[in-house]
């Protein structure tokens, strides 16, 4: 059974007490007899008491002083044996345990004070740490309980600095920031930034895992009408504006393991609508034929949907990426119009009203108006 000894009843200067002050404290805490046992052996300090092995060995010998004290702390049996009174051993045992606890307590206090002094010296000798400490101190004085990204970002760097790269950990907000930087800036930009801030940002491999384990990955030529419906319902918006535009990409063919198809060829259009998973095959001859006869996409065509909130909502919602696919610059204006009608019809089935479209390719705005009774 674990015994708890309250060392707070012992004064902090006990370990330095000597002579009469020491005996006075022992008498107050344990009684007169334990104090006499220590006095007769000239144990006059806490340090001497704690280094004494057996306080009762002295009673094996005879002298007037020893015999007088022995008669006070022992019972004498009829056969001549001496029996130590249990209260004496109990009080001395309690005293020993209390002193040991007090010694540990003061050792911990001294250690903590030394550590605080070390930390203080490190902070004072490093301007960056000094500024960082003042910044945290300022934040605490503001009593702002809201977790900001800057706080999470700095915490992430500080926590990872003393870890190996394999054990780096990142908060949810830092992961979301890294994904945004990776998507908006591209792989090369992200790697350049991370090269100088590796404890602050996850690796590209980690980002790829995050993307593959979430709904962030978009299959080529697949339109996310269901996800769009969920997104607009979540922000309570029914009206939106559609846009379509192209950006140049490096001509490169990749294999998409998730869809078992090849990505990078120009996506075929049927009535202006891109065909999803068109380049699927288990035949090497077919793949060779595609490489020799099909164009590699030089452009990435994307469709964005911008939710239009009500006048009561001052916050502008983020745009939604509906679809993306590789193309070459051979499609017609009719292809664009058919795609817009395709998007309009599918959105209408989800109770989403697309009130207009635009494209940077032909700089055309097309507003479609329908009465509530139509379609």
TORLUM-970090 format. One record per residue (C-alpha): residue in one letter; chain; x, y, z. Coordinates in steps of 0.5 Angstrom, whole numbers, always signed. Layout:
REM TORLUM-970090
A | A | X | Y | Z .
...
END
This chain:
REM TORLUM-970090
X | A | +0 | +0 | +0 .
X | A | +3 | +7 | -2 .
X | A | +3 | +12 | +4 .
X | A | +3 | +19 | +3 .
X | A | +7 | +24 | +8 .
X | A | +5 | +31 | +8 .
X | A | +12 | +35 | +8 .
X | A | +8 | +41 | +8 .
X | A | +8 | +41 | +15 .
X | A | +16 | +42 | +15 .
X | A | +19 | +48 | +15 .
X | A | +23 | +50 | +8 .
X | A | +29 | +51 | +12 .
X | A | +29 | +44 | +16 .
X | A | +35 | +41 | +12 .
X | A | +39 | +47 | +15 .
X | A | +37 | +47 | +22 .
X | A | +42 | +45 | +27 .
X | A | +43 | +45 | +35 .
X | A | +38 | +47 | +39 .
X | A | +33 | +49 | +33 .
X | A | +34 | +42 | +31 .
X | A | +32 | +39 | +37 .
X | A | +26 | +44 | +38 .
X | A | +23 | +42 | +32 .
X | A | +24 | +34 | +33 .
X | A | +21 | +35 | +40 .
X | A | +15 | +39 | +37 .
X | A | +14 | +34 | +31 .
X | A | +16 | +27 | +35 .
X | A | +16 | +28 | +42 .
X | A | +21 | +28 | +48 .
X | A | +23 | +21 | +47 .
X | A | +26 | +21 | +40 .
X | A | +29 | +28 | +41 .
X | A | +33 | +25 | +47 .
X | A | +35 | +19 | +43 .
X | A | +38 | +24 | +38 .
X | A | +41 | +28 | +44 .
X | A | +45 | +23 | +47 .
X | A | +48 | +21 | +41 .
X | A | +50 | +28 | +39 .
X | A | +46 | +28 | +32 .
X | A | +44 | +35 | +32 .
X | A | +42 | +36 | +25 .
X | A | +38 | +34 | +20 .
X | A | +43 | +32 | +15 .
X | A | +46 | +28 | +21 .
X | A | +40 | +24 | +23 .
X | A | +38 | +22 | +15 .
X | A | +45 | +19 | +15 .
X | A | +44 | +15 | +21 .
X | A | +43 | +8 | +20 .
X | A | +41 | +5 | +27 .
X | A | +39 | +9 | +33 .
X | A | +38 | +4 | +38 .
X | A | +45 | +0 | +37 .
X | A | +47 | +5 | +43 .
X | A | +42 | +1 | +48 .
X | A | +47 | -5 | +47 .
X | A | +51 | -2 | +52 .
X | A | +51 | +0 | +59 .
X | A | +52 | +7 | +62 .
X | A | +48 | +11 | +67 .
X | A | +46 | +16 | +62 .
X | A | +44 | +10 | +57 .
X | A | +41 | +6 | +62 .
X | A | +37 | +12 | +65 .
X | A | +34 | +13 | +57 .
X | A | +33 | +6 | +56 .
X | A | +28 | +5 | +62 .
X | A | +24 | +11 | +59 .
X | A | +23 | +8 | +52 .
X | A | +23 | +0 | +53 .
X | A | +19 | -4 | +57 .
X | A | +23 | -9 | +62 .
X | A | +20 | -16 | +62 .
X | A | +20 | -21 | +68 .
X | A | +26 | -25 | +64 .
X | A | +30 | -19 | +64 .
X | A | +29 | -18 | +56 .
X | A | +28 | -10 | +54 .
X | A | +22 | -9 | +49 .
X | A | +22 | -2 | +45 .
X | A | +16 | +2 | +46 .
X | A | +12 | +2 | +39 .
X | A | +10 | +9 | +39 .
X | A | +18 | +11 | +39 .
X | A | +19 | +7 | +33 .
X | A | +13 | +10 | +30 .
X | A | +15 | +17 | +31 .
X | A | +22 | +16 | +29 .
X | A | +19 | +12 | +22 .
X | A | +14 | +18 | +21 .
X | A | +20 | +23 | +22 .
X | A | +25 | +19 | +17 .
X | A | +19 | +19 | +12 .
X | A | +17 | +26 | +12 .
X | A | +24 | +29 | +12 .
X | A | +26 | +24 | +6 .
X | A | +19 | +27 | +3 .
X | A | +22 | +34 | +4 .
X | A | +28 | +33 | +1 .
X | A | +25 | +30 | -5 .
X | A | +21 | +36 | -5 .
X | A | +26 | +41 | -5 .
X | A | +31 | +38 | -10 .
X | A | +25 | +38 | -15 .
X | A | +24 | +46 | -13 .
X | A | +32 | +47 | -14 .
X | A | +32 | +43 | -20 .
X | A | +26 | +47 | -23 .
X | A | +29 | +53 | -21 .
X | A | +35 | +51 | -25 .
X | A | +31 | +49 | -31 .
X | A | +28 | +56 | -31 .
X | A | +34 | +60 | -30 .
X | A | +37 | +55 | -36 .
X | A | +31 | +57 | -40 .
X | A | +31 | +64 | -38 .
X | A | +39 | +65 | -41 .
X | A | +37 | +61 | -47 .
X | A | +31 | +66 | -49 .
X | A | +35 | +72 | -47 .
X | A | +41 | +70 | -51 .
X | A | +37 | +68 | -57 .
X | A | +33 | +75 | -60 .
X | A | +28 | +70 | -64 .
X | A | +26 | +66 | -58 .
X | A | +25 | +73 | -54 .
X | A | +21 | +76 | -59 .
X | A | +17 | +69 | -59 .
X | A | +16 | +69 | -52 .
X | A | +14 | +76 | -52 .
X | A | +9 | +74 | -57 .
X | A | +6 | +69 | -53 .
X | A | +6 | +73 | -47 .
X | A | +2 | +78 | -51 .
X | A | -3 | +73 | -53 .
X | A | -4 | +71 | -46 .
X | A | -6 | +78 | -44 .
X | A | -11 | +79 | -49 .
X | A | -15 | +73 | -46 .
X | A | -16 | +71 | -54 .
X | A | -19 | +63 | -53 .
X | A | -20 | +63 | -61 .
X | A | -14 | +59 | -64 .
X | A | -12 | +63 | -70 .
X | A | -8 | +60 | -76 .
X | A | -1 | +63 | -74 .
X | A | -1 | +60 | -67 .
X | A | -2 | +53 | -70 .
X | A | +3 | +55 | -75 .
X | A | +8 | +57 | -70 .
X | A | +6 | +51 | -65 .
X | A | +7 | +46 | -71 .
X | A | +14 | +49 | -73 .
X | A | +16 | +49 | -65 .
X | A | +14 | +42 | -64 .
X | A | +17 | +39 | -70 .
X | A | +24 | +42 | -69 .
X | A | +26 | +37 | -64 .
X | A | +23 | +31 | -68 .
X | A | +26 | +27 | -73 .
X | A | +23 | +28 | -80 .
X | A | +19 | +22 | -80 .
X | A | +16 | +24 | -73 .
X | A | +13 | +31 | -76 .
X | A | +6 | +32 | -74 .
X | A | +1 | +37 | -77 .
X | A | -5 | +40 | -74 .
X | A | -11 | +40 | -79 .
X | A | -11 | +47 | -80 .
X | A | -4 | +47 | -82 .
X | A | -5 | +41 | -87 .
X | A | -11 | +45 | -90 .
X | A | -6 | +51 | -91 .
X | A | -1 | +46 | -94 .
X | A | -6 | +43 | -99 .
X | A | -9 | +50 | -101 .
X | A | -1 | +52 | -103 .
X | A | +0 | +46 | -106 .
X | A | -6 | +47 | -111 .
X | A | -6 | +54 | -112 .
X | A | +2 | +54 | -113 .
X | A | +3 | +48 | -116 .
X | A | +8 | +42 | -114 .
X | A | +15 | +46 | -115 .
X | A | +13 | +52 | -111 .
X | A | +10 | +48 | -106 .
X | A | +17 | +44 | -106 .
X | A | +21 | +50 | -106 .
X | A | +17 | +53 | -100 .
X | A | +18 | +47 | -96 .
X | A | +25 | +46 | -97 .
X | A | +26 | +52 | -93 .
X | A | +20 | +51 | -88 .
X | A | +20 | +43 | -87 .
X | A | +18 | +43 | -80 .
X | A | +12 | +47 | -82 .
X | A | +9 | +44 | -88 .
X | A | +8 | +36 | -89 .
X | A | +11 | +33 | -95 .
X | A | +8 | +32 | -102 .
X | A | +7 | +24 | -101 .
X | A | +3 | +26 | -95 .
X | A | -1 | +31 | -99 .
X | A | -2 | +26 | -104 .
X | A | -5 | +21 | -98 .
X | A | -9 | +26 | -96 .
X | A | -12 | +28 | -102 .
X | A | -13 | +20 | -104 .
X | A | -16 | +19 | -97 .
X | A | -21 | +25 | -98 .
X | A | -26 | +27 | -103 .
X | A | -21 | +32 | -106 .
X | A | -19 | +28 | -112 .
X | A | -23 | +29 | -118 .
X | A | -23 | +24 | -124 .
X | A | -22 | +27 | -131 .
X | A | -28 | +29 | -134 .
X | A | -32 | +27 | -128 .
X | A | -38 | +32 | -126 .
X | A | -39 | +33 | -119 .
X | A | -46 | +34 | -119 .
X | A | -48 | +31 | -112 .
X | A | -42 | +34 | -109 .
X | A | -44 | +41 | -111 .
X | A | -51 | +39 | -109 .
X | A | -48 | +38 | -102 .
X | A | -44 | +44 | -102 .
X | A | -50 | +49 | -104 .
X | A | -54 | +45 | -99 .
X | A | -49 | +46 | -93 .
X | A | -49 | +54 | -95 .
X | A | -56 | +55 | -96 .
X | A | -55 | +57 | -103 .
X | A | -60 | +55 | -109 .
X | A | -57 | +60 | -115 .
X | A | -50 | +60 | -118 .
X | A | -46 | +62 | -124 .
X | A | -42 | +58 | -128 .
X | A | -35 | +59 | -132 .
X | A | -31 | +55 | -136 .
X | A | -24 | +56 | -138 .
X | A | -17 | +53 | -140 .
X | A | -10 | +53 | -138 .
X | A | -4 | +51 | -141 .
X | A | -1 | +44 | -138 .
X | A | +5 | +40 | -140 .
X | A | +4 | +34 | -145 .
X | A | +5 | +28 | -141 .
X | A | +1 | +21 | -140 .
X | A | +0 | +18 | -133 .
X | A | -3 | +12 | -131 .
X | A | -9 | +13 | -126 .
X | A | -9 | +7 | -121 .
X | A | -16 | +9 | -118 .
X | A | -20 | +9 | -125 .
X | A | -15 | +4 | -129 .
X | A | -14 | +9 | -134 .
X | A | -9 | +13 | -138 .
X | A | -9 | +21 | -137 .
X | A | -6 | +26 | -141 .
X | A | -9 | +25 | -148 .
X | A | -14 | +30 | -151 .
X | A | -21 | +28 | -148 .
X | A | -26 | +26 | -153 .
X | A | -32 | +30 | -154 .
X | A | -39 | +27 | -155 .
X | A | -44 | +33 | -157 .
X | A | -39 | +37 | -153 .
X | A | -39 | +33 | -147 .
X | A | -33 | +30 | -145 .
X | A | -32 | +22 | -144 .
X | A | -30 | +20 | -138 .
X | A | -25 | +14 | -137 .
X | A | -25 | +13 | -145 .
X | A | -17 | +11 | -145 .
X | A | -18 | +5 | -141 .
X | A | -15 | -2 | -144 .
X | A | -11 | -8 | -142 .
X | A | -8 | -8 | -149 .
X | A | -1 | -6 | -150 .
X | A | -3 | -5 | -158 .
X | A | -9 | -1 | -156 .
X | A | -4 | +4 | -152 .
X | A | +1 | +4 | -157 .
X | A | -4 | +6 | -162 .
X | A | -7 | +12 | -158 .
X | A | +0 | +14 | -157 .
X | A | +1 | +14 | -164 .
X | A | -6 | +17 | -166 .
X | A | -9 | +21 | -161 .
X | A | -7 | +28 | -159 .
X | A | -4 | +29 | -152 .
X | A | -8 | +35 | -148 .
X | A | -4 | +41 | -148 .
X | A | -10 | +45 | -144 .
X | A | -13 | +43 | -138 .
X | A | -21 | +45 | -139 .
X | A | -24 | +46 | -132 .
X | A | -31 | +48 | -130 .
X | A | -32 | +53 | -124 .
X | A | -39 | +54 | -120 .
X | A | -39 | +60 | -116 .
X | A | -45 | +60 | -111 .
X | A | -49 | +67 | -111 .
X | A | -51 | +68 | -103 .
X | A | -58 | +72 | -102 .
X | A | -57 | +79 | -100 .
X | A | -58 | +78 | -93 .
X | A | -51 | +74 | -93 .
X | A | -45 | +79 | -94 .
X | A | -40 | +73 | -94 .
X | A | -38 | +71 | -101 .
X | A | -38 | +63 | -101 .
X | A | -32 | +60 | -105 .
X | A | -32 | +57 | -112 .
X | A | -33 | +50 | -113 .
X | A | -29 | +46 | -118 .
X | A | -34 | +42 | -122 .
X | A | -30 | +38 | -127 .
X | A | -23 | +38 | -131 .
X | A | -20 | +35 | -137 .
X | A | -15 | +35 | -142 .
X | A | -17 | +38 | -149 .
X | A | -13 | +41 | -155 .
X | A | -16 | +47 | -158 .
X | A | -20 | +44 | -163 .
X | A | -27 | +44 | -160 .
X | A | -33 | +49 | -163 .
X | A | -37 | +54 | -160 .
X | A | -43 | +49 | -160 .
X | A | -39 | +44 | -156 .
X | A | -39 | +50 | -151 .
X | A | -46 | +51 | -151 .
X | A | -48 | +44 | -151 .
X | A | -44 | +43 | -145 .
X | A | -47 | +49 | -141 .
X | A | -54 | +46 | -143 .
X | A | -51 | +39 | -140 .
X | A | -49 | +43 | -134 .
X | A | -55 | +47 | -133 .
X | A | -60 | +41 | -134 .
X | A | -56 | +37 | -129 .
X | A | -56 | +42 | -124 .
X | A | -63 | +44 | -125 .
X | A | -65 | +36 | -123 .
X | A | -61 | +38 | -116 .
X | A | -66 | +44 | -115 .
X | A | -60 | +49 | -117 .
X | A | -61 | +55 | -121 .
X | A | -55 | +57 | -126 .
X | A | -57 | +64 | -128 .
X | A | -51 | +65 | -133 .
X | A | -45 | +62 | -136 .
X | A | -38 | +65 | -138 .
X | A | -32 | +63 | -142 .
X | A | -25 | +66 | -142 .
X | A | -24 | +63 | -149 .
X | A | -29 | +67 | -153 .
X | A | -31 | +72 | -148 .
X | A | -38 | +71 | -148 .
X | A | -44 | +71 | -143 .
X | A | -50 | +67 | -144 .
X | A | -56 | +69 | -139 .
X | A | -61 | +63 | -139 .
X | A | -68 | +66 | -136 .
X | A | -74 | +61 | -135 .
X | A | -80 | +62 | -131 .
X | A | -81 | +58 | -125 .
X | A | -86 | +54 | -129 .
X | A | -82 | +52 | -134 .
X | A | -77 | +46 | -135 .
END
